[in-house]
Amino acid sequence: MTIDTNCFKNRVKLKELRVAHRDLDTMIISLTEDPSVDQLQLRRLKRRKLYLKDNISRMESALIPDLNA
């Protein structure tokens, strides 16, 4: 019997992505309260947050078993 270690690696990676997404969200909220914030930096952070969200969604979908199998 072999153990699928990729499943565990994917779950760890998914957790890391969620933490990074939450951290970015907190950072973005705090930066939007500062009127002197660099808008280009804020846009880049928002774009990075969206990229992380897309990766999280893709990984979550991959963890759902195929019902047709």
C-alpha positions in Angstrom: 0.0 0.0 0.0 1.4 3.4 -1.0 0.5 6.7 0.5 -0.2 9.6 -1.9 2.0 12.3 -0.4 1.0 14.8 -3.2 -2.4 15.1 -1.5 -0.7 16.2 1.7 1.6 18.6 -0.1 -1.3 20.1 -1.9 -3.2 20.7 1.3 -0.2 22.3 2.9 0.3 24.5 -0.2 -3.4 25.4 -0.1 -3.1 26.4 3.6 -0.1 28.6 2.8 -2.0 30.3 -0.1 -4.9 31.0 2.2 -2.7 32.6 4.8 -0.9 34.7 2.2 -4.3 35.8 0.8 -5.5 36.8 4.3 -2.3 38.6 5.0 -2.6 40.6 1.8 -6.2 41.4 2.6 -5.1 42.8 5.9 -2.3 44.8 4.3 -4.6 46.2 1.6 -7.2 47.3 4.2 -4.6 49.1 6.3 -3.0 50.8 3.2 -6.4 52.0 1.9 -6.8 54.0 5.2 -3.6 55.9 4.4 -4.2 58.8 2.1 -0.6 59.0 1.0 -0.4 55.4 -0.1 1.2 54.7 -3.5 -1.7 53.7 -5.7 0.5 51.6 -8.0 1.7 49.6 -5.1 -1.9 49.1 -3.9 -3.0 47.9 -7.4 -0.2 45.4 -7.5 -1.1 44.1 -4.1 -4.8 43.7 -5.2 -3.6 42.0 -8.3 -1.5 39.6 -6.3 -4.4 38.9 -4.0 -6.6 38.0 -7.0 -3.9 35.8 -8.3 -3.8 33.9 -5.0 -7.5 33.6 -4.9 -7.5 32.1 -8.4 -4.9 29.6 -7.4 -6.8 28.7 -4.2 -10.0 28.1 -6.2 -8.1 26.0 -8.7 -6.5 23.9 -6.0 -9.7 23.4 -4.1 -11.4 22.2 -7.3 -8.6 19.7 -7.9 -9.1 18.3 -4.4 -12.8 17.5 -5.1 -13.0 13.9 -6.3 -14.4 13.3 -9.8 -17.9 11.9 -9.3 -17.9 10.3 -12.8 -15.0 8.1 -12.0 
